[in-house]
């Protein structure tokens, strides 16, 4: 069976939220998309509120990933603990609330979503994303593994891509803010 997956990077501010709410479900229907991952860490400029997380989810996201602004709005901490579709970087300290990996049921298959943060130029004292990925790939069973690597340096993104080549279904980089 064929599954179409959509990754949406860095929804920014109210205009980004409104665009997602207006267009995500029609796009999913048009393209027969089975699973959607949305990076929502900039929905309030710096961080994500509970209301914004729900807006992204209600717009059609199946998983919402975060990054270096995960705790830009501290009220998200409780939601991170209680909401399986909301993922913070897995290589944050083990004391950080929430989870960085989730396995979701697509009906005929299971998909693993891994959220990692880079260390180059982000200074987050995060654990090594390479060894964290190794550990997470051994946990649970999934037909597909999707990785949102929230990192500054394209070289670090490429290195992780080469490192995980053949072991994950898709890896994409978020955070690199390039005006288009």
C-alpha positions in Angstrom: 0.0 0.0 0.0 1.2 3.5 -0.8 1.1 6.3 1.8 1.6 10.0 1.1 3.3 11.9 3.9 3.4 15.7 4.3 5.9 17.6 6.3 5.3 21.3 7.0 8.1 23.4 8.5 8.0 26.3 10.9 4.4 27.7 10.9 5.1 31.3 11.9 2.6 33.6 13.6 -1.1 34.3 13.1 -0.7 34.5 9.3 0.9 31.0 9.2 -1.8 29.6 11.5 -4.6 31.0 9.4 -3.0 29.8 6.1 -2.7 26.3 7.6 -6.3 26.3 8.9 -7.6 27.4 5.5 -5.4 25.1 3.3 -4.2 22.0 5.1 -7.3 19.8 4.9 -8.1 20.6 1.3 -4.5 19.9 0.3 -4.6 16.6 2.2 -7.7 15.6 0.4 -6.4 16.7 -3.0 -3.1 14.8 -2.6 -4.5 11.9 -0.6 -2.1 12.5 2.3 -2.3 9.9 5.0 -0.1 11.6 7.6 1.0 15.2 8.3 3.8 16.5 10.5 3.8 20.2 11.3 6.5 22.1 13.0 4.7 24.6 15.2 7.4 26.1 17.4 7.1 29.6 15.9 3.3 29.9 15.9 3.5 32.7 18.5 6.7 34.1 17.0 8.8 32.4 19.7 7.1 29.4 21.1 3.7 27.8 21.0 0.6 28.2 23.2 -1.9 25.5 24.0 -4.5 27.2 21.9 -2.1 27.4 18.9 -1.2 23.7 19.3 -4.8 22.8 19.2 -5.4 25.0 16.1 -2.6 23.2 14.3 -3.9 19.8 15.3 -7.5 20.8 14.4 -6.3 22.1 11.0 -5.2 18.6 10.1 -1.8 17.9 11.6 -1.3 14.3 12.9 1.9 15.3 14.8 3.2 18.7 15.9 7.0 19.0 16.4 8.9 21.7 18.2 12.5 23.0 18.4 14.7 25.5 20.2 11.6 27.6 21.1 9.8 24.7 22.7 9.6 26.5 26.1 9.2 30.0 24.6 5.7 29.9 26.1 6.1 27.9 29.4 2.4 27.0 29.6 3.0 24.4 26.9 4.8 22.3 29.5 1.7 20.6 30.8 0.4 19.9 27.3 3.7 18.3 26.4 3.2 15.7 29.2 -0.4 15.0 28.3 -0.6 15.1 24.5 0.9 12.2 22.5 0.9 14.1 19.2 2.9 17.1 20.5 6.6 16.3 20.3 9.6 18.3 21.7 13.1 17.4 20.7 14.0 13.9 22.0 17.5 14.9 22.7 16.6 17.5 25.3 17.4 16.7 28.9 15.6 13.7 30.3 14.1 16.1 32.9 12.3 18.1 30.2 8.5 17.4 30.1 7.0 15.5 27.2 8.4 13.2 24.6 10.4 13.4 21.5 9.1 10.4 19.7 5.7 9.0 19.0 4.3 6.0 17.1 1.0 6.6 15.3 -1.4 4.1 13.8 -2.4 4.7 10.2 -4.8 1.8 10.1 -2.7 -0.5 7.9 0.7 0.6 9.2 2.4 2.4 12.1 4.5 5.5 11.6 7.2 6.7 14.1 7.9 10.4 14.3 11.2 11.5 15.8 11.9 15.1 16.7 15.6 16.0 17.2 17.4 19.3 17.7 20.9 20.1 16.4 23.8 21.2 18.5 25.8 23.3 16.1 25.2 27.0 16.9 22.1 26.4 19.0 23.8 26.0 22.4 21.0 24.0 23.9 23.2 21.5 25.7 21.2 18.9 24.0 22.3 15.3 23.9 23.9 13.9 20.8 21.2 13.7 18.1 23.0 10.7 16.4 23.0 8.4 19.4 19.5 9.6 20.4 18.3 8.6 17.0 20.0 5.2 17.3 18.2 4.6 20.7 14.8 5.7 19.4 15.0 3.5 16.3 15.2 0.5 18.6 12.0 1.4 20.5 8.7 0.0 19.2 7.7 -1.2 15.8 6.9 1.0 12.9 6.6 0.6 9.1 7.8 4.2 8.6 10.1 6.5 10.5 9.9 10.2 9.9 12.5 12.6 11.4 12.1 16.4 11.9 15.7 17.6 12.6 15.5 21.1 13.9 19.0 22.4 13.4 20.9 25.5 12.4 23.7 24.1 10.3 22.9 22.5 7.0 26.1 20.5 7.4 24.7 19.0 10.6 21.4 18.2 8.8 23.3 16.5 6.0 25.5 14.5 8.4 22.4 13.2 10.2 20.8 12.4 6.8 23.8 10.4 5.7 24.0 8.7 9.1 20.4 7.6 9.1 20.3 6.8 5.4 18.6 3.4 4.9 17.3 3.4 8.4 14.5 6.0 8.3 11.9 6.7 5.7 12.3 10.5 5.6 14.4 13.2 7.3 13.9 16.9 6.8 15.4 19.9 8.4 13.4 22.7 10.1 14.6 25.9 11.7 16.7 27.3 8.8 14.8 30.5 8.2 15.3 31.4 4.6 13.0 34.1 3.1 11.3 32.9 -0.1 
